[in-house]
Amino acid sequence: MKKYILIGLISVLFFQAFNTKSTNVLIPEEAIRLRVLANSNNGEDQQLKMEVSEVLQSKLYTLLKDTKGINEARKEIHSHLPNLRTKVATTLQQQNSSLSFQLDYGIHYFPKKVYKGITYPEGNYESLLVTLGKGEGENWWCVLFPPLCIMEAEEKEDTENTEYKFFIQELIEKYL
């Protein structure tokens, strides 16, 4: 009897393991995103986009880490827009870039994105949008509030001490 249960369990696990369609994960309705559009897709512009996004993430983390709701987060962002503009300008200057930029807080279009097997639908979302130069390059975005991108940025991978196990093999060894 145990063999039949184990075979059934293994069958279900195999089915789930090989049925890996991307799924929609809904970001909360009350969310604020950060989006940085690169000038172009050349390497230098893409690197600049990442520099700007990292600086903004750091600054926004400090601003939003203790907020108690979306309205408070909105107020913090609005009140610090001049400072955020200065941060972007300083970052561009430090990277020896003469690109112009625009920084806008409001409702902006986001294309569909598939990331780590999760599909994020296209649409218009509340966001802080930074457009570098012509804004014709690949974009980078994350969710500022709730602080999903900030939490991901803080994740540290420790692959040296990670032990990988095959679950089904463990079951077979345990019960057979």
Buried (B, 14 or more C-beta within 10 A) or exposed (E): EEEEEBEEEBEEEEEEEEEEEEEEEEBEEEBBBBBBBBBBEEEEBBEBBEBBBBBBBEBBBEBBEEBEEBEEBBEBBEEBEEEBBEBBEEBBEEEEBEBEBEBEBEEBEBEEEEEEEEBBEEEEBBBBBBBBBEBEBEBBBBBBBBBBBBEEBEEEEEEEEEEEEEEBEEBEEEEE
